[in-house]
């Protein structure tokens, strides 16, 4: 299935599962922030006059029906301080309860701003909320998680930007994480066409902290930071899935791109690039379970071990048709694997990574066959070594779009990775190549699949 069909299907799935507009349509007509004059009377009229976003939220919360709030282009700065009013929206954070969808014009023109004083949105447990066509920015969680959004319910974001939000830590509690979005243990969240950028947390998860179930599709997590902890882009303590997404340019102590802490992570058709960790795991730090297919780890760095991936404790990482290239670390330029952990790879490239000690990898790499490992100095290759290519330059091009939804590194002419994958039919099972590459190009272009995330000799389906 080509990537544009996948994207269209995902949009239809998200919108089809969104809150039905069977209740009221509340039309915001002013950017002023003022509470509702008579919450629950069915009329969106604020104390300052007009239908404000806050008043619309209060009226939607007061019903048991599925309400829609329509928000026109404009900048909506939250200015009503917390305290002194009833819950669910009268003051401070816009707390969403029940079933509601908020529809902005688009993320470029419809902006909800916390003013650097308060969290922007919070959903309560068992609520069902959809936010679409918005930018959520300048939120603040002071001594708490979720500067932009804190989710405890069922949340769907589509065409949303989470930008420049802040979560500050409390020395007495493990908080100050998920500056853009904090998905609580009770929360489920689906993000489609979402940009999570330039958010800053003291704790774990500069961009996103997930403790529940979270899925990112066609999304970007970029330039976020954890100032004192791990998970610069994403902190995962729950179940996380990345599809057709990029995690790029994030910073943290460990797991600058993603910190997967005894949790479950699936990475498909995605790119983890240019993330920088001062300690371990520039692209990914793992102590849980990770499956990566048709994905690229490129240009990540770690001050200690695992430029792309640091697999620690009893972590388990399984790679198929993955390219790990151009990463840097003191040890294990591409991957670093603990003796107690398991890192297995099939049809994958680990090449052009650099380390002060050793080469592309450190520890034990368990081969499932047909890998290209440029420098095995410092690591042991075990398992099924059939078809492995060791000691050769993969001849990779620079990271680029290459006619795909996410960036890849193309195979240059004469690359030993071309036609060097598992000779079996490309089904993605039993060590065979994935059916299509990271761009959606069908494998077996020349009768046998290529090693890595990029299949030479074809273009993605228009």
HUHU-V278942 format. One record per residue. N is the residue number from 0. RES is the residue in one letter. SS is DSSP state (@ for helix, = for strand, . for the rest). PSI is psi in whole degrees, 0 to 359 (none if undefined). Layout:
# HUHU-V278942
N,RES,SS,PSI + N,RES,SS,PSI
This chain:
# HUHU-V278942
0,X,.,129 + 1,X,.,161 + 2,X,@,327 + 3,X,@,326 + 4,X,@,319 + 5,X,@,315 + 6,X,@,316 + 7,X,@,320 + 8,X,@,319 + 9,X,@,319 + 10,X,@,313 + 11,X,@,320 + 12,X,@,316 + 13,X,@,311 + 14,X,@,325 + 15,X,@,330 + 16,X,.,1 + 17,X,.,169 + 18,X,.,128 + 19,X,.,141 + 20,X,.,59 + 21,X,.,349 + 22,X,.,223 + 23,X,.,152 + 24,X,=,113 + 25,X,=,118 + 26,X,=,106 + 27,X,.,136 + 28,X,.,12 + 29,X,.,147 + 30,X,.,357 + 31,X,.,145 + 32,X,.,109 + 33,X,.,140 + 34,X,.,165 + 35,X,=,142 + 36,X,.,319 + 37,X,.,82 + 38,X,.,131 + 39,X,.,3 + 40,X,.,2 + 41,X,.,2 + 42,X,.,124 + 43,X,.,87 + 44,X,.,118 + 45,X,=,168 + 46,X,.,332 + 47,X,.,358 + 48,X,.,147 + 49,X,.,168 + 50,X,.,101 + 51,X,.,164 + 52,X,@,318 + 53,X,@,316 + 54,X,@,322 + 55,X,@,320 + 56,X,@,316 + 57,X,@,315 + 58,X,@,322 + 59,X,@,320 + 60,X,@,334 + 61,X,.,350 + 62,X,.,163 + 63,X,.,3 + 64,X,.,173 + 65,X,=,109 + 66,X,=,153 + 67,X,=,130 + 68,X,=,118 + 69,X,=,122 + 70,X,=,113 + 71,X,.,172 + 72,X,.,142 + 73,X,=,172 + 74,X,=,121 + 75,X,=,98 + 76,X,=,123 + 77,X,.,127 + 78,X,.,359 + 79,X,.,111 + 80,X,.,157 + 81,X,.,155 + 82,X,.,145 + 83,X,.,7 + 84,X,.,171 + 85,X,.,165 + 86,X,.,177 + 87,X,.,45 + 88,X,.,345 + 89,X,.,323 + 90,X,.,160 + 91,X,.,225 + 92,X,.,145 + 93,X,=,100 + 94,X,=,125 + 95,X,=,127 + 96,X,.,145 + 97,X,.,219 + 98,X,=,119 + 99,X,=,145 + 100,X,=,140 + 101,X,=,121 + 102,X,=,112 + 103,X,=,173 + 104,X,.,305 + 105,X,.,168 + 106,X,.,335 + 107,X,.,331 + 108,X,.,343 + 109,X,=,108 + 110,X,=,126 + 111,X,=,120 + 112,X,=,127 + 113,X,.,356 + 114,X,.,15 + 115,X,.,18 + 116,X,.,337 + 117,X,.,157 + 118,X,.,146 + 119,X,.,300 + 120,X,=,147 + 121,X,=,134 + 122,X,=,140 + 123,X,.,165 + 124,X,.,137 + 125,X,.,4 + 126,X,.,160 + 127,X,=,112 + 128,X,=,137 + 129,X,=,131 + 130,X,=,125 + 131,X,=,141 + 132,X,=,45 + 133,X,=,156 + 134,X,=,131 + 135,X,=,113 + 136,X,=,163 + 137,X,.,30 + 138,X,.,155 + 139,X,=,125 + 140,X,=,107 + 141,X,=,107 + 142,X,.,27 + 143,X,.,178 + 144,X,.,158 + 145,X,.,71 + 146,X,.,320 + 147,X,.,304 + 148,X,=,133 + 149,X,=,119 + 150,X,=,125 + 151,X,.,0 + 152,X,.,221 + 153,X,=,109 + 154,X,=,137 + 155,X,=,127 + 156,X,=,130 + 157,X,=,131 + 158,X,=,52 + 159,X,=,143 + 160,X,=,128 + 161,X,=,110 + 162,X,=,138 + 163,X,.,38 + 164,X,.,161 + 165,X,=,136 + 166,X,=,120 + 167,X,=,143 + 168,X,.,155 + 169,X,.,120 + 170,X,.,341 + 171,X,.,358 + 172,X,.,158 + 173,X,.,81 + 174,X,.,190 + 175,X,.,31 + 176,X,.,173 + 177,X,.,58 + 178,X,.,320 + 179,X,.,308 + 180,X,=,129 + 181,X,=,117 + 182,X,=,110 + 183,X,.,173 + 184,X,.,330 + 185,X,.,355 + 186,X,.,148 + 187,X,=,136 + 188,X,=,137 + 189,X,=,125 + 190,X,=,123 + 191,X,=,125 + 192,X,=,52 + 193,X,=,138 + 194,X,=,123 + 195,X,=,104 + 196,X,=,143 + 197,X,.,36 + 198,X,.,151 + 199,X,=,129 + 200,X,=,147 + 201,X,.,320 + 202,X,.,206 + 203,X,.,137 + 204,X,.,76 + 205,X,.,319 + 206,X,.,305 + 207,X,=,138 + 208,X,=,120 + 209,X,=,122 + 210,X,.,355 + 211,X,.,233 + 212,X,=,128 + 213,X,=,135 + 214,X,=,128 + 215,X,=,129 + 216,X,=,136 + 217,X,.,42 + 218,X,.,165 + 219,X,=,132 + 220,X,=,105 + 221,X,=,139 + 222,X,.,37 + 223,X,.,163 + 224,X,=,141 + 225,X,=,120 + 226,X,.,327 + 227,X,.,1 + 228,X,.,207 + 229,X,.,169 + 230,X,.,62 + 231,X,.,315 + 232,X,.,303 + 233,X,=,132 + 234,X,=,122 + 235,X,=,119 + 236,X,.,10 + 237,X,.,233 + 238,X,=,120 + 239,X,=,137 + 240,X,=,128 + 241,X,=,127 + 242,X,=,126 + 243,X,.,43 + 244,X,.,164 + 245,X,=,139 + 246,X,=,109 + 247,X,=,132 + 248,X,.,29 + 249,X,.,161 + 250,X,=,143 + 251,X,=,176 + 252,X,.,301 + 253,X,.,155 + 254,X,.,55 + 255,X,.,321 + 256,X,.,299 + 257,X,=,134 + 258,X,=,108 + 259,X,=,97 + 260,X,.,98 + 261,X,.,41 + 262,X,.,182 + 263,X,=,131 + 264,X,=,133 + 265,X,=,128 + 266,X,=,121 + 267,X,=,130 + 268,X,.,41 + 269,X,.,165 + 270,X,=,131 + 271,X,=,109 + 272,X,=,146 + 273,X,.,28 + 274,X,.,147 + 275,X,=,120 + 276,X,=,136 + 277,X,.,338 + 278,X,.,255 + 279,X,.,151 + 280,X,.,74 + 281,X,.,312 + 282,X,.,314 + 283,X,=,130 + 284,X,=,129 + 285,X,=,134 + 286,X,.,15 + 287,X,.,227 + 288,X,=,125 + 289,X,=,133 + 290,X,=,125 + 291,X,=,129 + 292,X,=,136 + 293,X,=,52 + 294,X,=,160 + 295,X,=,130 + 296,X,=,112 + 297,X,=,133 + 298,X,.,22 + 299,X,.,159 + 300,X,=,150 + 301,X,=,137 + 302,X,=,335 + 303,X,=,266 + 304,X,=,148 + 305,X,.,76 + 306,X,.,316 + 307,X,.,308 + 308,X,=,128 + 309,X,=,116 + 310,X,=,111 + 311,X,.,173 + 312,X,.,235 + 313,X,.,33 + 314,X,.,150 + 315,X,=,119 + 316,X,=,129 + 317,X,=,123 + 318,X,=,137 + 319,X,=,127 + 320,X,=,51 + 321,X,=,141 + 322,X,=,123 + 323,X,=,105 + 324,X,=,146 + 325,X,.,22 + 326,X,.,160 + 327,X,=,145 + 328,X,=,169 + 329,X,=,319 + 330,X,=,136 + 331,X,.,71 + 332,X,.,321 + 333,X,.,300 + 334,X,=,144 + 335,X,=,125 + 336,X,=,125 + 337,X,.,157 + 338,X,.,330 + 339,X,.,353 + 340,X,.,169 + 341,X,=,126 + 342,X,=,112 + 343,X,=,148 + 344,X,=,141 + 345,X,=,141 + 346,X,.,36 + 347,X,.,156 + 348,X,=,130 + 349,X,=,98 + 350,X,=,159 + 351,X,.,20 + 352,X,.,150 + 353,X,=,147 + 354,X,=,148 + 355,X,=,326 + 356,X,=,113 + 357,X,.,208 + 358,X,.,235 + 359,X,.,340 + 360,X,=,160 + 361,X,=,152 + 362,X,=,204 + 363,X,=,127 + 364,X,=,118 + 365,X,=,113 + 366,X,=,137 + 367,X,=,17 + 368,X,.,147 + 369,X,.,49 + 370,X,.,157 + 371,X,=,115 + 372,X,=,111 + 373,X,.,313 + 374,X,.,113 + 375,X,.,11 + 376,X,.,124 + 377,X,.,355 + 378,X,=,163 + 379,X,=,130 + 380,X,=,116 + 381,X,=,184 + 382,X,=,213 + 383,X,=,107 + 384,X,.,9 + 385,X,.,131 + 386,X,.,358 + 387,X,.,143 + 388,X,=,119 + 389,X,=,137 + 390,X,.,12 + 391,X,.,148 + 392,X,.,129 + 393,X,.,346 + 394,X,.,58 + 395,X,=,141 + 396,X,=,172 + 397,X,=,161 + 398,X,=,127 + 399,X,=,168 + 400,X,.,319 + 401,X,.,42 + 402,X,.,31 + 403,X,.,167 + 404,X,.,335 + 405,X,.,157 + 406,X,.,146 + 407,X,=,170 + 408,X,=,111 + 409,X,=,156 + 410,X,=,123 + 411,X,.,168 + 412,X,.,134 + 413,X,.,10 + 414,X,.,133 + 415,X,.,354 + 416,X,.,342 + 417,X,.,130 + 418,X,.,31 + 419,X,.,8 + 420,X,.,180 + 421,X,.,128 + 422,X,.,352 + 423,X,.,166 + 424,X,.,134 + 425,X,.,97 + 426,X,.,348 + 427,X,.,3 + 428,X,.,161 + 429,X,.,37 + 430,X,.,1 + 431,X,.,166 + 432,X,.,156 + 433,X,.,156 + 434,X,.,324 + 435,X,=,165 + 436,X,.,188 + 437,X,.,335 + 438,X,.,351 + 439,X,.,7 + 440,X,.,130 + 441,X,=,140 + 442,X,.,181 + 443,X,.,39 + 444,X,.,326 + 445,X,.,29 + 446,X,.,345 + 447,X,.,140 + 448,X,.,162 + 449,X,.,158 + 450,X,.,142 + 451,X,.,185 + 452,X,.,347 + 453,X,.,129 + 454,X,.,118 + 455,X,.,154 + 456,X,.,16 + 457,X,.,168 + 458,X,.,153 + 459,X,.,150 + 460,X,.,129 + 461,X,.,none
